[in-house]
Structures are given as structure tokens and as C-alpha cells.
């Protein structure tokens, strides 16, 4: 018995092709029981609604999720980036396209000088304490808060602040006095603690005692106190620390615009501006992590906030205590800070799994983990787990925490040692569909976007066809069934009359929360109104479970330019209602136990499950099966590229189904499996079979067997 449970395999030779795999296929669905069926057609949602906005095809399009908005369990928004605008949809009920919220965010409000333009860079987002943090390389980072009572949102820009641990001057000279210090030397001195009330007083005392010469930066000013606790230049000179520099970092600066003159009061220091912004953001260990800068000084830097008591603290990426302080200079576990990975080039994604946060760059993957599994500003380690990086952030997908991504070399994941917990890269395509993957051109890979179906345990990668003129059109789908570890591809057929196309997809769990508005009334049933005559209303949180879990398609309405939504749900098997597509699977080369002798296969036995759900029609017009099955089988002998036999119908009912006029939704057939024996023509040393759909009809293929015989003439 043969099945297709292993999915598509392109990495096997003609003589080594594994059983239960397909050598070629398209538009089939692989169920975890090993059965093959037709994928359902692309169609718009029932009672779909067009958006109130028109999409701009010259701008980027992407989607994300805002989970537990305002801290309300189950309240989830689909976030749609329409170029320079973020739109929001409640995901609680169908039709999803009808749940567009009235509020939006104009990304132009967060533009900055030197930006490529907010409409040309895809955002990334993550939920933190009910708020949504949004970043992209083209905007200032910001967070969104949702007011459930008013059904409104508010935005706040995040301007990360860090301690200045840089030296502006030539540190090789800082172990000796400077008689005529320049601006950089003055700043470095002040940033080393010779500032503030006590530090400035100590500096003044030192300058007076040393003919205005600046102190060496080998030890802090408070190491020169006398018996009364006052700074004494002579006592300070007695301390010998060699050529070691003292600590710095007294000043806290805006990370993107380091205005050192303003912080120190020392005029003439050029403000250092960062010309890039964060591509990636993630919430981890009660903090926000930011990464993805492209500036030469900052490309490998990752900022992390302090442990958040409130979202307003999301900008505090620094040590709370002054590291140059005499009293309390300790770095706290809860502090924010900056992590530097100099080897990381172009960080594209941050991902949290377990007690680690993983950094995905173009040239590799790094793991940041706290000691004993707890991240602290005082204790963490960094290790590179792979030299295979991420090609496109949208191709990344989290499979119940486990990352999967597309690189330039294939499809990858991380596996974890059960004892040490260390991660290592694993190539999922190299032994399965590497040839298929390499046939996808570079432009198509860059446009790939991924979504994980939590219900069916499948990853879907949506991408355009090679040489597709509309780069935002996703008419190809590559699916990985996690349970079976099997790949299979789909192609969405364009309609000749309907210009709609798929922009991307998101997983909708089919349940959620929403707010309903009700009038407030008196005990006698009268409306309660304000002094101004307005109705008094109250918003009530409602738990909803009104839809099936689904992969929901983001659809560009070609006629209007609006956004709407669709599903793989059409049982007419016509994409967009009129575009026929073929569902087929070709088995591998079957030598039937012998490589030398020729054989004939007089019979192929095919096992199919009925798909009919009843009948439509009447006595006068006749009855037609609903969701009728059909499967055509043809054979290829030896290594021919053309068939050796005409397609034969494999779905042959032995009994005539009985029509129950009072219950047309019933398919009354005595067998659960339709078994058909086909006589095949031809002979050769090997044979492969092609199973293909018939227009407008379904099929569920359980498997097949071959009854062969050696041809004694050979």
C-alpha cells in the first residue's frame, strides 16, 4: 500500500526515491492521517465587507497581532499596515472584514530626518502589558494604548535613553595631567564623575591647586578625601592606580540624538545623531528589547529597557544608579542597558523562546540567556548558535515558540538539546525540498510572509510567483505540516474576470472578546441622559465564540483598491469563483522490487473516501451529488515525461446512492471507502502514477496498491 504521507520530496534520485512521497504535486492538502485531498478554493468571506480605505500599491503592506489589548484577556486586534497608516480589526467574529475599527495611526507622525519614508518599511510589533509597541527602520518607536470604555487609542513616542559610556578624547593621554584641555577632555572628565554638586566642587578644588591642570582619569574624585571628608587635591595625588582608567557614564543621553553639551553644560560638542531606527522589537523578561539599527556604530547593538512597572518606562535603557557615584553605583538586576554583538550584521528579528531571546541577523543567529534561566542586567550570556541568518523578517514564524525562517540557503529551525538546553540550527529543506526552494527566485523570497495555523499545526509561507509583476501579490503557498514533517505547495490561479489577489494571511483563532454598548436605564425603564441631553451608555465586555479557527487571507479588491478578506473555503474548486486549478500528486519511481527486469502492472487498486454530503435538485430537474468526487489516474513507464496511458476514472461507485427526498443533506452509501481496480497499459522496469482532479470535483485519496508481474519475454 502506498500513500503520500511524506509530502513532496525533490532531494532523491530516480533509483532512491522513498515510498509514500510525491515527486511532484500541487494544490493538495495532506491530512495527518496520510490522506490526500484537494485544497479548497480561494473565495471571499461570506458577507465580506470592503475596507473604508484604499490601498496604495506603491507602499508596503504587512499585518500583525495586538493580543490582550488594554490587558483584556481575549481582546485581540488584527493590525494592518497600509503603507503610512496602521488600521485595526477586531478578530472576535465573522466576517472578519466587517470588524474594522474607527481608529487608526498615521505613521508619518513618527517620521524622522533621513528616514526612507514610513510607507516603505514594514513595521514590527509586540504586546507589552496590554500596550502595543511598534517599530520600523523608518519611524521613531512608539507604543499604542487602548481605551476600552471610549473605544479609542492613543500613541506615545519612545525616545530610548542610555548612559554615555563612550570616551570622546584620546584615552591614551588620560593618565596624565592636561594643562589646556579641549572640549572632549572636559566632557570626559565631567562624565567620569567630576560633575554635579560634589564632583564639580572637587574639580574646582583640583584646578586651583594644580594651576588649572585637569586631573588624570585614573581614579574617582572621592578617592582623595581628607579626614573631614572633604576633597583634598594632595590626598588625591597620593592614590596610585597606574594606567587604568576610571569608570564613566555619569550622563544619560537620548540614544538617537546624543546632545552632550546639553547634558554636561559644556558648549561646543557636536550632537551625535543616529540615522537609523529599530527594525525589530520583542517583549522579554518583563522588558522591551530593541534592535535592527544599520548605523556603522550601532548595527550590532540591542537596547533593553528596565524591568517595566509601567509602559511609560519603555525608554529607560540605562543603569539607574550613577556608575560614577560615591554612594550607590551598583548595577541592579532590574536595570536597562545595551548589549553589543559586534559580529551581527543587519539584525532583522528578535524572538523569545523559553528563557532566551534569539537575535536573527543576516549573517547568523545569536542566543541571549540569563544565568539559571533568568535574564538580569547583571547576569546574561551571549552565544552564536548558527551562521545561517535570516533573509526576510516576514518569512520568520514562531511554531509554538520554536522559530522557523527562510535564509538564502533554505528553510531552517532551531532544535534544543534536552539536557543543556543549547540551541542549534537545523535545515529542514536540505533533505526534502531544497531543489524546489532554490527554484524560487530571490525577489519572491524577499516578499515571502509566513503564518502558523495553530489548530492544524501547519506553517504556510505565502510568496509571489517568479517574475510576478505585482510584487505584493502572493499567489504561491508552501506548507509544512509540523506533525508529519511534510512539505506541499499550492498555486492560486488568477481569475480572468476578477482582479482580486492575496496580499498575505493571518491566523484567526475563531474566538475572542469585544465590547457591546448598552443604554443605561432607570428601574422604571426610562433612558438615563446627561444634563446636555446625551444618552448614558455602558460598555460591556462580551466573550465571543462565533467562528471557526481559520487562516484568513488579506485580499486586495482589484475593482475598488480596498482591502477585504477571504478564505480557502470554496467547495466549487474554482479560485475567485471562476478560475479552475488542477490538484495533482505524482508518486515516485516504483521498480516493484527489481531494477533489471521489465514488468507490467495489470492492475492498480485505488482507495478513496467519499466526499459527497448529499444531493441538490428535485424530481423534475433531477438530483446532483453535492461535493462530488472524481480522481483521474494515469501512468508513466520507465522515465518518460509523457504518460503511457490515458487518464482513467478511479472513483467508481459500486452501488447507486439512494436519494432521500425528505433529507437531501444525507449521503446514503453503504461503504465508507470506494475501492476501484484499474487495468493499466504499458510495461517497463519502473512505473510512476499521477493522480489528478477533475474540474469542479473533490477527492480524498487514502492510498493505492500495484499488482505487478514480471514480463517473461525479458
Buried (B, 14 or more C-beta within 10 A) or exposed (E): EBBBBBBBBBBBEEEEBEEBBBBBBBBBBBBBEBBBBBBBBBBBBEEBBBBEBEBBBEBBBBBBBBBBBBEBEBBBBBBBBBBBBBBBBBBBBBBBBBBBBEBBBEBBEBBBEEBEBBBBBBBBBBBBBBBBBBBBBBBBBBBBBBEBEEEEBEBBEBBBBBBBBBBBBEEEEBBEBBEEBEBBBBBBBBBBBBBBEBBBBBBEBBBEBBEEBBBBBBBBBBBBBEEEEEBBBEBBBEEEBEEEBBBBBBBBBBBBEBBBBBBBEBEEBEEBBBBBBBBBBBBBBBBBBBBBBBEEEBBBBBBBBBBBEEBEBBBBBBBBBBBBBBEEBEBBEBBBBBBEBEEBBBBBBBBBBEBBBBBBBBBBBBBBBBEEEEBBBBEBEBEBBBEBBBBBBBBBBBBEEBBBBBBEBBBBBBEBEEEEEBBEBBBBBBEBBBEBBEEBBEEBBBBBBBBBBEEBBBBBBBBBBEEBEBEBBBBBBBBBBBEBEBBBBBBBBBBEEBEBBBBBBBBBBBBBBBBEEEEEEEEEEEEEEEEEEEEEBEBEEEEBEEBEBBBBBBBBBBEEBBBBBBBBBBBBBBBBBEBBBBBBBBBBBBBBEEEEEBBBBBBBBBBBBBBBBBBEEEEEEEBEBBBBBBBBBBBBBBEEEEBBBEBBEBBBBEEEBEBEEEEBEBBEBEEEEBEBEBEBEBBBBBBBBBBBBBEBBBBBBBBBEBEBEEEEEE
